[in-house]
Amino acid sequence: MLTIAVVDEEDQILDMRNSEPSPPPRYLGFVAGMFSGVTKNAVGHPFDTVKVRLQTAPEGRFKGPMDCVLQTFRNEGLKGFYKGFTPPLVGWVLMDSVMLGSLHLYRRLVKENFYPEEKKLPLLGHVIAGLGSGWTVSFVAAPIEQFKARLQVQYDAKTKLYTGPVDVARKLYQTCGIRGIYSGLLATMIFRTNFIFWWGSYELFTRYFEDNTKLSKPSINFWSGGLSATVFWIFAYPVDVVKQVIMTDNPKRSEKKFPRWIDAAKYIKDTRGWGGFMRGFGPSILRSFPANAAALAAFEAVMRVLH
């Protein structure tokens, strides 16, 4: 009897070792995404302000990124870089929670329904999940990014139309209803279609570092997060410029300069040339690596701790 008990106990231990770890709860990605949002906004907002101003400013207002930085600091002080900070502070927490939570959920759904026999989700599965995540978070991101953009392009008393994000939301709703608040939804979805490059490259970088280096898990998450965000912005930046122009247009449909996405794209091409689609690219790239590297490292760390 004792021998049988010992054998049974050894079999149980072997079964535990050989069994695959249970997948994390479906809600966990949404919780971890909140930590990512806080980290991203704390690191990246000043860069984002410079980017948006360069993207939307009239021709000749700024000579370049450094001139934008100097003018902002000279005229508005340090707080000028944090204009529109509240929408993304709340917004990035909400957006990253939805983005990374839905990404985690879509990865699991794709794995269970299309690749049930695979030990790991293939690259195509990560791309599909990334696309779904991008379109899903667009419904949250469109109003938040519009509030932020409208506040960021208020340079002085003459251009100050709104006192804060709640005032932006209130005035947009009074003027155009829910349509005004969601006027940039299509542009946002087009922009976030490029998540296929972000999450596809994130998986590739992660695999490379795991197979070819001795980096720790947090270090792999940091470098993969920063590098994949850079890949994303290289592909997505031109449509981000179009998106910002649309989001800072007159909210009244009858008075819009750009009633269609293609109208905004043609305007940029005609007034600024092809280079206009890359205006503000420097601050965006400078921001993307540290902000997203830190954010994704935070996300993955929370996922490990809570799982």
C-alpha positions in Angstrom: 0.0 0.0 0.0 2.8 2.4 0.9 4.5 1.7 -2.5 1.3 2.4 -4.4 0.9 5.7 -2.5 4.4 6.8 -3.3 4.0 5.9 -7.0 0.7 7.8 -7.2 2.3 10.8 -5.6 5.2 10.7 -8.0 2.8 10.5 -11.0 0.8 13.5 -9.7 4.0 15.5 -9.4 5.0 14.6 -13.0 1.6 15.4 -14.3 1.8 18.8 -12.6 5.2 19.5 -14.2 4.2 18.4 -17.6 0.8 20.1 -17.6 0.6 23.5 -19.3 0.1 26.5 -17.1 -3.5 27.7 -16.9 -4.2 30.7 -19.1 -4.6 34.0 -17.2 -8.2 35.2 -16.5 -9.9 37.0 -19.4 -10.3 40.2 -17.4 -6.6 40.4 -16.4 -5.4 42.2 -19.5 -7.9 45.0 -18.8 -6.5 45.5 -15.3 -2.9 45.4 -16.4 -3.7 47.8 -19.2 -4.6 50.5 -16.7 -1.0 50.4 -15.3 0.3 50.7 -18.9 -1.8 53.7 -19.5 -0.6 55.6 -16.5 3.1 54.9 -17.4 2.7 55.8 -21.0 1.0 59.2 -20.3 3.6 60.2 -17.6 6.5 59.6 -20.0 5.0 60.6 -23.3 2.7 63.6 -23.1 5.2 66.5 -23.7 6.4 64.7 -26.8 2.8 64.3 -27.9 2.0 68.0 -27.5 4.9 69.0 -29.7 3.8 66.4 -32.3 0.2 67.6 -32.5 1.2 71.2 -32.7 3.6 70.5 -35.6 0.9 68.4 -37.4 -1.8 71.0 -37.2 0.0 74.4 -37.1 -0.4 76.9 -40.0 2.5 76.9 -42.4 5.4 78.9 -41.0 4.4 79.0 -37.4 7.2 76.7 -36.4 10.6 76.2 -38.1 10.8 72.6 -36.7 10.5 70.5 -33.6 13.1 72.4 -31.5 11.5 75.8 -32.5 8.1 74.4 -31.4 9.7 73.3 -28.1 11.3 76.7 -27.5 8.2 78.7 -28.5 6.0 76.6 -26.2 8.4 76.9 -23.3 9.0 80.7 -23.8 5.3 81.6 -24.2 3.6 79.1 -21.9 6.3 77.6 -19.6 6.6 74.0 -18.7 2.8 73.7 -18.3 2.4 74.4 -22.0 3.8 70.9 -22.7 1.1 69.4 -20.5 -1.9 71.1 -22.1 -4.6 68.6 -22.7 -3.0 66.3 -20.1 -6.2 65.3 -18.3 -7.9 63.6 -21.3 -5.0 61.3 -22.0 -4.3 60.7 -18.2 -7.8 59.4 -17.9 -7.9 58.4 -21.5 -4.7 56.4 -21.7 -5.8 54.4 -18.6 -9.1 53.6 -20.3 -7.6 53.2 -23.8 -4.7 51.0 -22.7 -7.1 49.0 -20.6 -9.4 48.4 -23.6 -6.5 48.0 -26.1 -4.4 45.5 -24.1 -7.4 43.9 -22.5 -9.0 43.2 -25.9 -5.7 42.2 -27.4 -5.2 39.6 -24.6 -8.8 38.4 -25.1 -8.5 38.3 -28.9 -5.3 36.3 -28.7 -7.0 33.8 -26.5 -10.1 33.5 -28.7 -8.0 33.2 -31.9 -5.9 30.5 -30.2 -8.9 28.5 -29.0 -10.9 28.7 -32.2 -8.3 28.6 -35.0 -5.1 27.1 -33.5 -6.3 24.8 -30.7 -3.5 22.2 -31.4 -0.6 24.8 -31.3 1.4 25.3 -28.1 1.9 29.0 -29.0 -0.2 31.4 -31.0 1.4 31.7 -34.5 2.4 35.1 -35.9 -0.7 35.4 -38.0 -2.8 35.0 -34.9 -1.0 37.9 -33.2 -1.6 40.0 -36.3 -5.4 39.2 -36.3 -5.7 39.9 -32.6 -3.8 43.2 -33.1 -6.2 44.3 -35.8 -9.2 43.4 -33.6 -7.7 45.3 -30.7 -7.1 48.4 -32.9 -10.6 48.6 -34.2 -12.1 47.9 -30.7 -10.2 50.6 -28.9 -11.0 53.1 -31.7 -14.5 53.5 -30.2 -12.9 54.7 -26.9 -10.0 56.5 -28.5 -11.8 58.7 -31.0 -13.5 61.1 -28.6 -10.6 61.1 -26.1 -8.0 62.0 -28.8 -10.3 64.6 -30.2 -10.7 66.4 -26.8 -6.9 66.2 -26.4 -6.1 67.5 -29.8 -8.4 70.5 -29.5 -6.9 71.5 -26.2 -3.3 71.1 -27.5 -3.8 73.5 -30.4 -4.9 76.3 -28.1 -1.8 78.5 -28.1 -3.0 81.7 -26.5 -6.1 83.7 -25.5 -7.1 84.2 -29.1 -7.2 80.5 -29.9 -8.6 79.4 -26.5 -12.1 78.0 -27.2 -12.3 75.5 -24.4 -11.5 75.6 -20.7 -10.9 71.8 -20.4 -11.8 68.4 -21.6 -15.3 68.5 -20.1 -15.9 71.9 -21.8 -14.8 70.4 -25.1 -17.2 67.5 -24.7 -20.0 69.7 -23.7 -19.6 72.2 -26.6 -19.1 69.5 -29.2 -22.3 67.8 -28.0 -24.3 71.1 -27.9 -23.1 71.9 -31.4 -23.3 68.5 -33.2 -24.6 65.9 -30.8 -22.9 62.5 -30.5 -21.8 62.8 -34.2 -19.5 65.7 -33.2 -17.9 63.8 -30.4 -17.3 60.8 -32.8 -16.4 62.9 -35.9 -12.9 61.3 -36.0 -13.9 57.7 -35.6 -13.2 56.5 -39.2 -9.8 58.3 -39.2 -9.1 56.7 -35.9 -9.9 53.2 -37.2 -7.8 53.7 -40.3 -4.9 54.8 -38.1 -5.3 51.8 -35.7 -5.4 49.3 -38.6 -1.7 49.7 -38.4 -1.8 47.7 -35.1 -1.1 44.7 -37.4 2.5 46.0 -37.6 2.8 46.8 -33.9 1.7 43.5 -32.5 3.1 41.4 -35.3 6.6 43.0 -34.8 6.2 42.8 -31.0 5.9 39.0 -31.3 8.8 38.8 -33.7 11.1 40.9 -31.4 10.1 38.9 -28.4 10.9 35.6 -30.1 14.2 36.9 -31.3 15.3 38.1 -27.8 14.1 34.9 -26.2 16.0 32.7 -28.7 19.2 34.7 -29.1 19.8 36.6 -25.8 19.9 36.0 -22.1 17.8 39.1 -21.3 15.4 38.9 -18.4 11.6 38.8 -19.1 11.2 42.5 -18.1 14.1 43.5 -20.3 12.6 41.6 -23.3 9.3 43.3 -22.7 10.9 46.7 -22.6 13.0 46.4 -25.7 10.3 44.6 -27.7 7.7 47.2 -26.6 9.9 50.1 -27.7 11.1 48.7 -31.0 7.6 47.4 -32.0 6.1 50.8 -31.2 8.7 52.4 -33.5 7.8 50.0 -36.3 4.1 50.9 -35.8 4.8 54.7 -36.0 6.9 54.4 -39.1 3.9 52.8 -40.9 1.1 54.7 -39.2 2.4 58.2 -39.0 1.1 59.6 -42.3 -2.5 58.6 -41.4 -2.0 60.0 -37.9 -1.4 63.4 -39.5 -4.6 63.1 -41.5 -6.4 62.1 -38.3 -5.2 65.1 -36.3 -6.2 67.5 -39.1 -9.7 66.0 -39.1 -10.0 66.1 -35.4 -9.1 69.8 -35.2 -11.5 70.8 -38.0 -14.7 72.8 -37.4 -17.1 70.4 -35.6 -20.1 71.7 -37.6 -20.7 69.4 -40.5 -21.9 72.2 -42.7 -18.7 74.2 -42.0 -16.2 71.5 -42.2 -13.2 72.0 -44.4 -12.7 68.2 -44.6 -16.1 66.4 -44.7 -14.3 63.2 -45.9 -11.0 61.5 -45.0 -9.7 61.9 -48.5 -10.4 65.7 -48.4 -8.0 66.1 -45.5 -5.3 63.9 -47.2 -5.6 66.0 -50.4 -5.4 69.2 -48.4 -2.1 68.1 -46.7 -0.6 67.0 -50.0 -1.7 70.3 -51.8 -0.6 72.7 -49.1 2.5 70.9 -47.6 3.6 68.5 -50.2 4.4 64.8 -49.5 6.6 66.0 -46.6 3.5 67.3 -44.9 2.5 63.7 -44.0 5.7 63.4 -41.9 5.5 66.7 -40.1 6.2 66.2 -36.4 7.6 62.7 -37.0 10.7 63.4 -34.9 8.9 64.1 -31.6 6.6 61.1 -32.3 9.5 58.7 -32.7 11.4 60.2 -29.7 8.3 59.6 -27.6 7.2 56.2 -29.0 10.2 54.2 -27.7 10.5 55.3 -24.1 6.7 55.7 -23.5 5.7 52.3 -25.1 8.7 50.4 -23.8 7.9 51.5 -20.2 4.2 50.9 -20.7 4.5 47.4 -22.1 7.0 46.4 -19.5 4.6 47.6 -16.9 1.7 45.7 -18.6 3.6 42.4 -18.8 4.9 42.8 -15.2 1.4 43.2 -13.8 0.2 40.3 -15.9 2.9 38.1 -14.4 2.4 39.3 -10.8 -1.4 39.0 -10.8 -1.4 35.7 -12.7 
